[in-house]
């Protein structure tokens, strides 16, 4: 039964993948929630942790991107109840899906609906953003995108008071496996100053591979319903530079090019998985800015600066620059 459920999840990355797992495993979903006036920016991260010695617990991390604070809510593993047929998850009195969430935490409560979600499209041999790497069983960390961009409807009660998220924007991604990469750069935003229907996701990471390693990358730029992909498995090339508080990234396919310049901003510390156990630390900001330029056949088809952007530089970044 566990094998069949994991097989179904392989072709549906949004779903839970940990059926039959009992140790050295984690899985978590990342919900970014930004109000229409961008005065509230939250990341809500539900998940499950299984340590090397088999100890398990569930969790919900809540990051306030404006106040630069984070809280880690711990639950018994038995409170974590995923659906075997679709992306639906109950965690105690909280629930999560691709259509919305309901929260009942001491510092955050209420419900939101997600409207007009934009899924990462499936292709033959590529069920999600990882392409054919989705089928490699020994990957350290798998990644998925549930929705690149959607609208929010509803209210949440926060420590600062009630916040109306109606008209705001959201983003959902997920990770599962053993550990986060020992070094990676990640950035994301839905809030560009020149276009309301544009979204960015970009990541470069150190990937262990059959006793060696390589620098892998995945990026998607969604513009007016069209997705431009740049990834290791597409044969694209990338160039990463980090200087002071700026991160420069360039991705190139034969006909398309994406140029990014991100500026770091104040952030806070989140807990991350190491061999399935939530003992790592990473710093994330939801106040970064990202300048983006997209070219197709040498012609600029998009240029703009994103606000309220997520940005992480984690681990030994020098590994990515060699």
C-alpha angles and dihedrals in degrees: 000000000000090000093053091048092050090048091053090049092051088065092040106046094182090069129084113278102185100090109146093008118131107163143026092020139116136175129183142165123218117214114188113197123187125176121231092256091044090232090120122050120169137173115203115190121186119183154131130256127201116182128212091262092050100258110146138193138160124228148185117207118197121197122189103206095193099046090038093228133129136194129196115211112197124205137178111269089241089066089066106091116171125184115247092213108043143004101288124128133182120195112180105299093345128089135190136189141144089271100052149308140248120206131194105173129138092251101028131038139155139068137275133192122213115220130193095005117195111215125199101257120247121231135186106286091003113082093172148355093304094063114200090349085077087079097051105105098200100056113134093220134011124203133204138179117216097179130359093196138359142151125253131225125185144041136274130200108226134178087265094050138270116336124197108216095179109131092019128119135248142192131194130197135154145203133202138171134070108312143349112259116278087240132017146145120216132179135172139170143162096185113089121163095221103042134032095202101055129106134179134202122171134165137170118188146172107249123197110222129181095322093321134061144226138195108256129187142187128187137168130188112193115199124174093332095316120112122209111199128203117177145141090253093053092059092248123150128227137198121196127190128173122191126167105311098344132091119199119196129177123184122189133192121174092267105018137053131188120198119192133182115183127187120208121236138181113301143158140242122269128189116247136189125266114180087341095306121110097235102115127096129217132173120228133180128199091188100068123120126223126196110206133191122182122194130189121190088347094305121115108237098169138025127166149121122251124216130196089033127170114233132176130176106183137178127348098349091183087075088068095051100055 
